[in-house]
Amino acid sequence: MNPLVSRLLVGSATTAAAVVAKRAVEFGWERATGDTPPTADRVEDDQGLRDLLIWAAVLTASVTLARKLAKSGVERFADD
């Protein structure tokens, strides 16, 4: 496959995977806590800071994993 096409596919797939992962984690957070995901401007106490740190860790891990899986899937597809 053309290297440019392959790079475009990888970029598109990893972006889409990151968006889907973020939405999935947001949905899971809202279902688990009954509240929207925390943001830095809403942190008022230690509990809010704890929630923000947990949110950031879960979101980062999920998006990173989704992007890695999408990239490897596209690269495997491109090699065939």
Sine and cosine of phi, psi and omega as CSV:
sin_phi,cos_phi,sin_psi,cos_psi,sin_omega,cos_omega
0.00,0.00,0.54,-0.84,0.03,-1.00
-0.85,0.53,0.75,-0.66,-0.02,-1.00
-0.85,0.52,-0.59,0.81,0.01,-1.00
-0.92,0.39,-0.69,0.72,0.04,-1.00
-0.89,0.45,-0.66,0.75,0.02,-1.00
-0.88,0.48,-0.69,0.73,0.02,-1.00
-0.91,0.41,-0.62,0.78,0.04,-1.00
-0.91,0.42,-0.66,0.75,0.03,-1.00
-0.90,0.43,-0.69,0.73,0.02,-1.00
-0.89,0.47,-0.71,0.70,0.00,-1.00
-0.88,0.47,-0.70,0.72,0.01,-1.00
-0.91,0.42,-0.70,0.71,-0.03,-1.00
-0.92,0.40,-0.66,0.75,-0.02,-1.00
-0.94,0.34,-0.56,0.83,0.06,-1.00
-0.92,0.40,-0.71,0.70,0.03,-1.00
-0.89,0.46,-0.66,0.75,0.01,-1.00
-0.90,0.44,-0.64,0.77,0.02,-1.00
-0.90,0.43,-0.66,0.75,0.01,-1.00
-0.90,0.43,-0.72,0.70,0.00,-1.00
-0.90,0.43,-0.67,0.74,0.02,-1.00
-0.89,0.46,-0.68,0.74,0.01,-1.00
-0.89,0.46,-0.71,0.71,0.01,-1.00
-0.91,0.42,-0.61,0.79,0.02,-1.00
-0.91,0.41,-0.67,0.74,0.01,-1.00
-0.93,0.37,-0.63,0.77,0.07,-1.00
-0.87,0.49,-0.70,0.71,0.02,-1.00
-0.88,0.47,-0.72,0.70,0.01,-1.00
-0.89,0.45,-0.64,0.77,0.03,-1.00
-0.89,0.46,-0.73,0.69,-0.02,-1.00
-0.90,0.44,-0.62,0.79,0.03,-1.00
-0.93,0.36,-0.63,0.78,-0.06,-1.00
-0.97,0.23,-0.61,0.79,-0.10,-1.00
-0.96,-0.28,-0.34,0.94,-0.07,-1.00
0.98,0.22,0.21,0.98,-0.04,-1.00
-0.68,-0.73,0.34,-0.94,0.06,-1.00
-0.94,0.34,0.37,-0.93,0.03,-1.00
-0.85,0.52,0.56,-0.83,-0.03,-1.00
-0.95,0.31,0.45,-0.90,0.12,-0.99
-0.79,-0.61,0.35,-0.94,-0.08,-1.00
-0.88,0.47,-0.55,0.84,-0.04,-1.00
-0.97,0.24,-0.20,0.98,0.02,-1.00
-0.99,-0.16,-0.01,1.00,-0.02,-1.00
-0.97,0.26,0.85,-0.53,-0.02,-1.00
-0.84,-0.54,-0.31,0.95,-0.05,-1.00
-0.53,-0.85,-0.05,-1.00,-0.02,-1.00
-0.89,0.45,-0.60,0.80,0.02,-1.00
-0.89,0.46,-0.67,0.74,0.04,-1.00
-0.90,0.43,-0.63,0.78,0.04,-1.00
-0.92,0.39,-0.66,0.75,0.04,-1.00
-0.87,0.50,-0.73,0.69,0.02,-1.00
-0.88,0.48,-0.65,0.76,0.01,-1.00
-0.90,0.44,-0.68,0.74,0.02,-1.00
-0.92,0.40,-0.66,0.75,0.05,-1.00
-0.89,0.45,-0.71,0.70,0.01,-1.00
-0.85,0.52,-0.72,0.69,-0.03,-1.00
-0.90,0.45,-0.65,0.76,-0.01,-1.00
-0.92,0.39,-0.71,0.70,-0.01,-1.00
-0.91,0.41,-0.70,0.72,-0.01,-1.00
-0.90,0.44,-0.72,0.70,-0.01,-1.00
-0.88,0.47,-0.72,0.70,0.00,-1.00
-0.90,0.45,-0.67,0.74,-0.03,-1.00
-0.92,0.40,-0.71,0.70,-0.01,-1.00
-0.92,0.39,-0.66,0.75,0.02,-1.00
-0.89,0.46,-0.71,0.70,0.02,-1.00
-0.90,0.44,-0.69,0.72,0.00,-1.00
-0.89,0.46,-0.68,0.74,0.01,-1.00
-0.91,0.41,-0.64,0.77,0.01,-1.00
-0.90,0.43,-0.70,0.72,0.02,-1.00
-0.91,0.42,-0.65,0.76,0.02,-1.00
-0.90,0.43,-0.68,0.73,0.00,-1.00
-0.90,0.45,-0.71,0.71,-0.01,-1.00
-0.92,0.40,-0.58,0.82,0.04,-1.00
-0.91,0.42,-0.69,0.73,0.02,-1.00
-0.93,0.38,-0.66,0.75,0.01,-1.00
-0.91,0.42,-0.61,0.79,0.06,-1.00
-0.91,0.43,-0.67,0.74,0.04,-1.00
-0.90,0.44,-0.66,0.76,-0.04,-1.00
-0.94,0.35,-0.48,0.88,0.00,-1.00
-0.96,0.27,-0.39,0.92,-0.02,-1.00
-0.97,0.25,0.00,0.00,0.00,0.00
